[in-house]
Each structure stands twice: as structure tokens, then as C-alpha cells.
Amino acid sequence: MKKIIFCGYMLSIYSILTVLFVPFTHAVVDNQHQNLALFQHNGASVLPITKINGIRYMILGKEVRGYWDDFCGKADSDENHCIKTAAREFMEEGLLEEVLGWDAQKTEDYISLNSENTEVVVCTSGGFSTLITSFDWADLAQNWFVSFHDKIQDKTLPRCKREKVTLCLVPFDECMDKIQKRKKGTNVFVKGFFYDEKTQKMKYFRSVWLRPFLVTKLFHYASDTIPVCTSDNDKVLFYS
């Protein structure tokens, strides 16, 4: 009889705890909603992607330190949205004004969430946003890619404009696979295609060293990790 009373007592406690805590837990998950405009960003970047003969590539720039990265940087004090930071950094590092005649507004309009160009915005807990943005190769990317190399050779180009010394094409899916499988604390190397100024053709090289920060930013996205919260826009993914 005592056993029956004890079991009934424990079941009653379990029922009360279930009623009290389970709905509360679900409420917390359901309320994990983030608006990109309210995202406290510290920096942002644009990762340009393009398709050539049915294969997707990302366009990366080589830094003076030797590694390859997207077009990124810290937010200025007057920038209240990651789109503005990403547009400015992309315009500056990609020489868009010098090569394509784009200004800040043109760049911002192109990468805006309202356009069809930006496919995904990857946001991390460190306050950094990466815009994965598509560029048609024949209509835009090829001209920018080739003209960038011509412009970077111009001796009149100010030193402050030479943040990227050259560009390359990296197979997107292969790169994401390498990022997903990378061992913690190790560098990630992928193959890339370079523009040869002498032959004016694409040249294949095996070793492209990805900047560790780029690998960190894209790791959860490359691994298909479930975002920590929802967004008001399906393009925006928030990761811890």
C-alpha cells in the first residue's frame, strides 16, 4: 500500500513539473527570433559566388599575409547595419569603383536582401555577418575578375587600395566540404584557379590557404548546423 502511495506521489510531482517546465522550454525556443536590422554586428563581409560551365565557384582575394579570404572588415562607428559594412568593405577591397564604376549605394543595392543576388546571410555569435552573393559570370563577374588584375598592376593605384593582391576561383562545394571536415587547429587548403596575365587564361594551382577566420565563419553553414534562432527573412541564418 505504501509503495502505491509513493508511486502516486512521484507521478503527481512529475506531472506538475511537466506542466510547469515543458511549455516554458518550448516557449523559449519559439521566441528565439532575430531581426537582422537589430543584429549587433561587429563586422561583415561579402563572399561572391559565380557559376562557370555548371560549376559553382567562390571568388576569394589573397591578403598580403598569404592567406585567402572573402571581402570583409570591421564595422565603422556610424554603420548601423551589416549590409552597409559589407557593401563598403566589398567596394573597397574589390576595387568596384575603379573597375566597375560602382559607388557605395550601387554596391549596397546589389547585395541587399531585397535583391535576388544575395542567397544567404550567415551570422555568428561573434557579431559577424557573411553575405553569400551571386554574380553572373558572363554578365558581370568575368569582367570584374579580369579587370581587377589589370587595375592592381596600375602603379598609380594608392597603396591603401591594395588590400587584396590578386583573386582566384575556388570550387564552392569542394571548399565547403573541406571546411566541414577540417580538424580543429589545422589550416584548410583547397585548389584554386588563377588568372594568368601573360596568357590571359585561367591557370590551375593546387594550394589555396583559407584564412582561419573565414573557415570559422562558414563552419556551421558548411556543416548544415541547425540555426540557433529563426529570422524574419529565410535568407538569414543565425549560428552560435
Secondary structure in CASP SS format (residue, H / E / C, confidence):
PFRMAT SS
TARGET T0000
AUTHOR 0000-0000-0000
METHOD secondary structure of the structure
MODEL  1
M C 1.00
K H 1.00
K H 1.00
I H 1.00
I H 1.00
F H 1.00
C H 1.00
G H 1.00
Y H 1.00
M H 1.00
L H 1.00
S H 1.00
I H 1.00
Y H 1.00
S H 1.00
I H 1.00
L H 1.00
T H 1.00
V H 1.00
L H 1.00
F H 1.00
V H 1.00
P H 1.00
F H 1.00
T H 1.00
H H 1.00
A H 1.00
V H 1.00
V H 1.00
D H 1.00
N C 1.00
Q C 1.00
H E 1.00
Q E 1.00
N C 1.00
L H 1.00
A H 1.00
L H 1.00
F C 1.00
Q C 1.00
H C 1.00
N C 1.00
G E 1.00
A E 1.00
S E 1.00
V E 1.00
L E 1.00
P E 1.00
I E 1.00
T E 1.00
K E 1.00
I E 1.00
N C 1.00
G C 1.00
I E 1.00
R E 1.00
Y E 1.00
M E 1.00
I E 1.00
L E 1.00
G E 1.00
K E 1.00
E C 1.00
V C 1.00
R C 1.00
G C 1.00
Y C 1.00
W E 1.00
D E 1.00
D C 1.00
F E 1.00
C E 1.00
G E 1.00
K E 1.00
A C 1.00
D C 1.00
S C 1.00
D C 1.00
E C 1.00
N C 1.00
H C 1.00
C H 1.00
I H 1.00
K H 1.00
T H 1.00
A H 1.00
A H 1.00
R H 1.00
E H 1.00
F H 1.00
M H 1.00
E H 1.00
E H 1.00
G C 1.00
L C 1.00
L H 1.00
E H 1.00
E H 1.00
V H 1.00
L H 1.00
G C 1.00
W C 1.00
D C 1.00
A H 1.00
Q H 1.00
K H 1.00
T H 1.00
E H 1.00
D H 1.00
Y H 1.00
I H 1.00
S C 1.00
L C 1.00
N C 1.00
S C 1.00
E C 1.00
N C 1.00
T E 1.00
E E 1.00
V E 1.00
V E 1.00
V E 1.00
C E 1.00
T C 1.00
S C 1.00
G C 1.00
G C 1.00
F E 1.00
S E 1.00
T E 1.00
L E 1.00
I E 1.00
T E 1.00
S E 1.00
F C 1.00
D C 1.00
W H 1.00
A H 1.00
D H 1.00
L H 1.00
A H 1.00
Q H 1.00
N H 1.00
W H 1.00
F H 1.00
V H 1.00
S H 1.00
F H 1.00
H H 1.00
D H 1.00
K H 1.00
I H 1.00
Q C 1.00
D C 1.00
K C 1.00
T C 1.00
L C 1.00
P C 1.00
R H 1.00
C H 1.00
K H 1.00
R C 1.00
E C 1.00
K C 1.00
V C 1.00
T C 1.00
L E 1.00
C E 1.00
L E 1.00
V E 1.00
P E 1.00
F H 1.00
D H 1.00
E H 1.00
C H 1.00
M H 1.00
D H 1.00
K H 1.00
I H 1.00
Q H 1.00
K H 1.00
R C 1.00
K C 1.00
K C 1.00
G C 1.00
T C 1.00
N C 1.00
V C 1.00
F E 1.00
V E 1.00
K E 1.00
G E 1.00
F E 1.00
F E 1.00
Y E 1.00
D E 1.00
E C 1.00
K C 1.00
T C 1.00
Q C 1.00
K E 1.00
M E 1.00
K E 1.00
Y E 1.00
F E 1.00
R E 1.00
S E 1.00
V E 1.00
W E 1.00
L E 1.00
R C 1.00
P H 1.00
F H 1.00
L H 1.00
V H 1.00
T H 1.00
K H 1.00
L H 1.00
F H 1.00
H H 1.00
Y H 1.00
A H 1.00
S C 1.00
D C 1.00
T C 1.00
I C 1.00
P C 1.00
V C 1.00
C E 1.00
T E 1.00
S E 1.00
D C 1.00
N C 1.00
D C 1.00
K C 1.00
V E 1.00
L E 1.00
F E 1.00
Y C 1.00
S C 1.00
END
